[in-house]
Amino acid sequence: MGHLPGGPPFVFSMNCPDFSRTICPLGEWTSGLDRNSIATDDAGVSRFGRKFAKLAMLALLALASFAVSAQEWRYRVRPGDTVWDLSAKYVRSDIPWQKLQAHNAVPDPYRLPPGSLMRFPVAWLKQQPAKAQVLAVEGSVQAQAGRAAKSIAVAEGMRLGIGTRLRTAKGASLTLQFVDGSRLLLQGDSELVLDKLTAYGATGMADTRVRLARGRISNAVKRMRGPASRFIVETPSTMSSVRGTEFRIGSDEQGSQAEVLEGSVAVSGGGRQLVLKPGQGTASGADNRPAAVSLLLPAPESASLKLQAGRLVWAPVAGAQRYRGQVSASADFLTLAVDEISDAPSIALPPLANGDYHLRVRAIDGHGIEGFDATAAARISVQPPFAIAPAQGETSRVDRPRFRWASTGEGVRYRVQLASDPGFATLLFDQEGLQKTELRAAQPLAPGEYYWRVAAVDAAGQTSAFNDGVRFGVAPADGPALERDANADKNTLTVRWPEGGPGQRYRFQLSRKADFSRLEVDRELDTNQISLPDLRSGTWYARTQVIDSDGYAEPFGPAQSVKLGCRPCTIAAIGGGAVLLLLAL
């Protein structure tokens, strides 16, 4: 006889009148045996009857659980666990704990031997909607909670629910983390729908289903814990189901591709299913049927990956038709600063800010299946040059202006771009590999407004970011030659640098000597520019320093040089941002 909290005393029964229960209150013990006719022990209970009742009870419990689904989650018992505690933690509230006892044929709910296994039918487990968290985002990514909902910009830390539709712009990317710790990288120009996000209480199991309408994803799925765990990716032509693996899925107008790096993936479509093992891939065509398994192309030699003259280059791979090159500021490639496909073993890079980067390249075969990754690390520490002329806001009647900028060191080459818009979407020219610090426009420019910028490539092939775009104008031939400060004489030099944060001040130094051992100008300023009249001809060296609002002086930026002649000169020192320019030095 025993007693459970909140319930009456009970004994186990061979033939409890209500067979849906596994224990019966005292008084419902209806065995056909005559207890008085059997010898009893000191407690008044028949040893024979006790053994027989236990065996009968076990048979009855097994019969009662026969109809329960065979899909079960298993839990290894720990010291102190009880049936009702485990039920309260893992089982739905409408399932009585007695059913869990019956399903596991537990004779004594007080005693669960540590190390033994408890079986939980998946249908009985608690379930609740889960969320996917945005770990990192790069570029423009929009989220739409429903077809009728308004799209919003995605930001790091957001939690996205079932039905969310994500769209990445070209060059954008983001990484999602699901409730079980699995991660998904959504690449640029892609569209993904979160179809199902379900967590099974505290079991660690999750059912995650996403739909890739177009584009490409890379996945790192945690090893599945229990029979209800699922991670399924659907495309317009195939469905891929995994149980703990690292794999990639792509979808475009030609069909879908799947590549497995670790674990296994079941790919189905068009009435056919196949299982991909590590190092295997497949592609589907118009019939949606996955083609025969292909071996992934090998990775390029990691030692060959490098940044060189504004490009990411690597050694070619036999059998490759194309390549994918990626650059990320994260060792885990949570977002992609660069994600490009090339027919040759190199890709042109946009100017990148100073810092540490991680490179990743893979070969692509004739079916669009992407191979193994080669990775490497690189550091960019090149500063953008000061822009000299045309200066910010100048207007000239010269239809072929001369662009001039400061030198950033020996052996450095430069890249200059001219555009008709501030975002440099419409380039009028893009000149690379320039050794001199000046360039004359090759073609006459029509009257109007233009923007120009310059970047540096050092002797090691590392490329700086572009400086801020400098706006200038070209006037009709009968217009004024230059618009300048009416109070400035012909020998005035104007220096301008990136604006810092709120409350910051600046220190500017000018010297004839490259080591600044003798200063001609040393001033603290509240604004990010200075005008210097009556300067002599020759080479001058300039540098700047940011002073924070609490008085902390950051390190000086690198010295930049400019040669002054007898004619008017204006220097506009515009970098990738004062804080970035100075803090990196």
Secondary structure, 3 states (H helix, E strand, C coil): CEECCCCCEEECCCCCCCCCCCCEECCCCCCCCCHHHCCCCCCCCCHHHHHHHHHHHHHHHHHHCCCCCCCEEEEECCCCCCHHHHHHHHECCCCCHHHHHHHCCCCCCCCCCCCCEEEEEHHHECCEECCEEEEEEECCEEEECCCCCCCEECCCCCEECCCCEEEECCCCEEEEECCCCCEEEECCCCEEEEEEEEECCCCCCEEEEEEEEEEEEEEEECCCCCCCCEEEEECCCCEEEECCEEEEEEEECCEEEEEEEECCEEEEECCEEEEECCCEEEEECCCCCECCCEECCCCCCHHHCEEECCEEECCCCCCCCEEEEEEECCCCCCCCCEEEEECCCEEECCCCCCEEEEEEEEEECCCCCECCCEEEEEEECCCCCCEEECCCCCEECCCCCEEEECECCCCCEEEEEEECCCCCCCEEEEEEEECCCEEECCCCCCCEEEEEEEEEECCCCCECCCCCCEEEEECCCCCCCCCCCCCCCCCCEEEECCCCCCCCEEEEEEECCCCCCCEEEEEEECCCEEEECCCCCEEEEEEEEEECCCCCECCCCCCEEEEECCCCCCCECCCCCHHHHHHCC
